[in-house]
Structure formats: structure tokens, C-alpha cells
Amino acid sequence: MNAADRFRAAVESRDLGALEDLFTEDVRLYSPVKFTPFEGRPMVLGLFGVLLRTFEDFRYVGRYEGSAETSADGAVAPSEILLFRATVNGKAIHGIDLVHYAEDGRIKEFTVMVRPQSAVHALGEAVLAGLVADGLAPAPVPATSTP
């Protein structure tokens, strides 16, 4: 079983431990709700822990293989697009994971894209709450209103 198959199996079975060896130390994950990427294996694994708890009925429904430029350095790398369906807080999500592989077969870059916008919003709120709960992000500062 190659890294791509092991990755899909780990995500579908919600096995966070199995994901650790599949990421490079400097892996980057680009999220639909944050402009800058999550960087480094510890942070990306922490995010995956939150995602695996957040997604309901997560399943991959398709796969395309090829190559594409990475966002980090523009290098062309073996890549895969994994189509998925899931639910977050009652909102149906359609999405893709764009996965770029390093020369050793581990994942070096990961981009998540989801639709519709209402699902992006629900996902963003749920993931932020999970990151805060796990100590991976500071709690948002509430906006103050002036009379």
C-alpha cells in the first residue's frame, strides 16, 4: 500500500496515529478558512485531530492523480486530488484535498477546498473552536461595542 492509500485509510478510519509518518517535518496545510498555511508536522497533526472530530460522515468519493506546482516553492510534484463529502454541524460539505508528495512519498503540502460558502463558515467556526480547545490557537477576542 503506497502513502496515498495509507493516508486515505487513516483518514477514513480516523486513525490520527497512522497519519504521523505520512507527513514531512515541514508539511504545509492550506485551509479554506485561513490565508496563511498551517506549518510543520505537529501543527498539521493537531489540525487533523480537530478535523477528524469535526467532520461527520466523512468519506472520499473520488481520486485523480497527476502532478502540479506546489504553493510553497512552485516546484512540480506528484499530486493527487481526493474528492470528499462530509457534514459539519448539519451542513453538507463537498470538497477536495489537493495532496502534493515529496520525493520519498510522504505528504509535503496539503490544500483543502470546500463548498458551499455556508459550509466553509460552519467548518471555520468548528475548527477554530477545536483548535482553541486543544490549545493550538488563542481564543478569539470578542468584539466590543460602543454605545
C-alpha positions in Angstrom: 0.0 0.0 0.0 1.5 3.4 -1.0 1.4 6.6 1.0 -1.7 7.8 -0.7 -3.6 4.7 0.1 -2.4 4.7 3.7 -3.4 8.4 4.0 -7.0 7.7 2.8 -7.3 4.6 5.0 -6.0 6.6 8.1 -8.4 9.5 7.4 -11.4 7.3 6.7 -10.8 5.2 9.9 -10.0 8.4 11.9 -6.6 7.0 12.9 -4.5 10.0 13.8 -1.5 7.9 14.8 -1.3 6.4 11.3 -1.0 9.9 9.8 2.1 11.0 11.6 4.6 9.1 9.5 2.9 10.2 6.3 3.8 13.9 6.7 7.2 15.5 6.1 8.6 17.5 9.1 7.9 20.8 7.2 4.5 19.9 5.8 2.2 22.8 5.0 -1.6 22.7 5.0 -3.6 25.4 3.3 -7.1 25.8 4.7 -10.2 27.3 3.2 -10.7 29.5 6.2 -7.2 30.9 6.9 -4.9 32.7 4.5 -1.6 31.6 5.8 -0.8 27.8 5.9 -0.6 25.6 9.0 3.1 24.7 9.1 5.0 21.8 10.5 4.1 18.2 11.4 3.0 18.9 15.0 0.6 21.7 13.9 -0.8 19.8 10.9 -1.4 16.7 13.1 -3.1 18.8 15.7 -5.3 20.3 13.0 -6.1 16.8 11.6 -7.1 15.8 15.2 -9.6 18.6 15.2 -10.8 17.8 11.7 -11.3 14.1 12.4 -13.5 15.1 15.4 -15.4 17.8 13.5 -16.4 16.0 10.2 -19.4 13.7 10.4 -20.0 11.1 7.7 -16.6 11.9 6.1 -15.9 9.8 3.0 -13.7 10.1 -0.1 -15.8 9.7 -3.2 -13.2 10.1 -6.0 -9.5 10.4 -6.8 -7.4 11.9 -9.6 -3.6 11.5 -9.9 -1.1 13.6 -11.7 1.4 16.4 -10.9 1.0 20.1 -10.0 3.0 23.0 -8.8 3.2 23.4 -5.0 2.2 26.7 -3.4 5.3 26.9 -1.3 8.0 26.9 -4.0 6.3 26.3 -7.3 8.1 23.0 -7.8 6.1 20.4 -9.7 5.4 17.4 -7.5 3.5 14.2 -7.8 0.0 15.1 -6.7 -3.5 13.7 -6.1 -6.9 15.2 -5.8 -9.2 13.4 -3.4 -12.9 14.3 -3.6 -14.8 14.1 -0.4 -18.3 14.5 1.2 -18.9 15.2 4.9 -21.2 17.1 7.3 -20.3 19.7 9.8 -22.9 21.0 12.3 -25.7 19.8 10.0 -24.2 21.5 6.9 -23.4 19.2 3.9 -19.9 19.8 2.5 -18.4 18.9 -0.8 -14.7 19.3 -1.1 -11.3 18.3 -2.4 -8.0 17.7 -0.8 -5.1 18.5 -3.1 -2.1 16.5 -1.9 1.5 17.0 -3.0 4.1 14.3 -2.3 7.8 14.7 -1.5 10.3 12.5 -3.3 10.2 9.9 -0.5 6.4 9.6 -1.0 5.4 11.5 2.2 2.9 14.4 2.0 4.7 17.8 1.8 1.7 20.0 1.0 -2.0 19.7 1.5 -4.7 22.1 0.3 -8.3 21.8 1.3 -11.1 23.4 -0.7 -14.8 23.2 0.3 -18.2 24.4 -0.9 -20.7 25.9 -0.4 -19.9 29.1 1.5 -22.2 28.3 4.4 -20.3 25.0 4.8 -17.0 26.9 4.8 -18.3 29.2 7.6 -19.6 26.2 9.6 -16.3 24.4 9.2 -14.3 27.5 10.1 -16.2 28.0 13.3 -16.0 24.3 14.3 -12.3 24.1 13.5 -11.4 27.3 15.4 -13.3 26.0 18.5 -11.4 22.7 18.3 -8.0 24.4 17.9 -8.8 26.7 20.9 -10.0 23.7 22.9 -6.7 21.8 22.1 -4.5 24.8 22.9 -3.4 25.2 19.3 -4.9 28.7 18.8 -5.7 31.6 21.1 -9.3 32.2 21.9 -10.8 34.9 19.7 -11.1 38.3 21.4 -14.8 39.3 21.4 -15.6 42.5 19.6 -16.6 45.3 21.9 -19.5 47.5 21.0 -19.7 51.2 21.9 -23.0 52.8 22.6 
